[in-house]
């Protein structure tokens, strides 16, 4: 039995196999329409979510399986004080695999250590969000045709953004990648990531102005300033509109640069660029369904059997 707690739980070779499976699912959905018949996915979301929770549920339904779970801690026994370890023991009696999101860092790891079914970390606080990272990597590979040999700018909340932290850690394993970190001083990348990049001699820069770096980027990864991570309302209000990607800034970008965003956005990306072919964040959502389908098949160890039966 295997869990997914962080992107590094899969080797580069395993990721390549996962993405190849996801691409086959995209091209041949009918081939996998009954792969998970009789299987149940539990979605245990202690924190609000739209894309991640529904993406997991759509993935399992597309595979012919069923879903159960809760979308709010207050609608679960957590409201009565039940621990994560007890909850997962109960869930293990009902489901074959579980996706858990929790505001506390490390909670999915606690669940995995007490579970008799595979557990997927669907986001834990400001720590990790591995399935969003798998989505990001598949999107880049599908559109750019490669994972490596590019300059990527990460913009916005780089301090609390778990999607950013997970993506950086995943990308360092690929060749010839340069990072540009674009954030206000209050929301810079954590020191442990900077130290990791320096130790591995991976080139990076920290800048404050998005417009100064646009012409150099092959990929721009925008993030929102997350109100729920702030303790001070004044700080949030002061920083929430620090970066806004609009048509004027896009005019300075490369013709083949792509814009990604884990969503939801607030106003950090102007709706006026939604129809720009370089804005791929809604395609990114669709890739999230394919990669989660591939992940469910992989962790349930049934994708090989499905191919044999087709």
Buried (B, 14 or more C-beta within 10 A) or exposed (E): EEBBBBBBEBEEEEBEBBBEBBBBBBEEEEBBEBBBEEBBBBBBBBBBBEBBBBBBBBBBBBBBBBBBBBBEBEEBEBEEEEBBEEBBBEBBEEBBBBBBBBBEEBBBBBBBEBBEBBBBBBBBBBBBBBBBBBBBBBBBBBBBEEBEEBBBBBBBBBBBBBBBBBBBBBBBBBEEBBBBBBBBEEBBBBEEBBEBBEEEEBEBEBBBEBEEBBEBBBBBBBBBBBEEBBEEEEEBEEBBEBBEBEEEBBEBBBEEBBBBBBBEBEEBBBEEBEEEEBBBBEBBBBBBBBBBBBBBBBBBEBBEEBBEEE
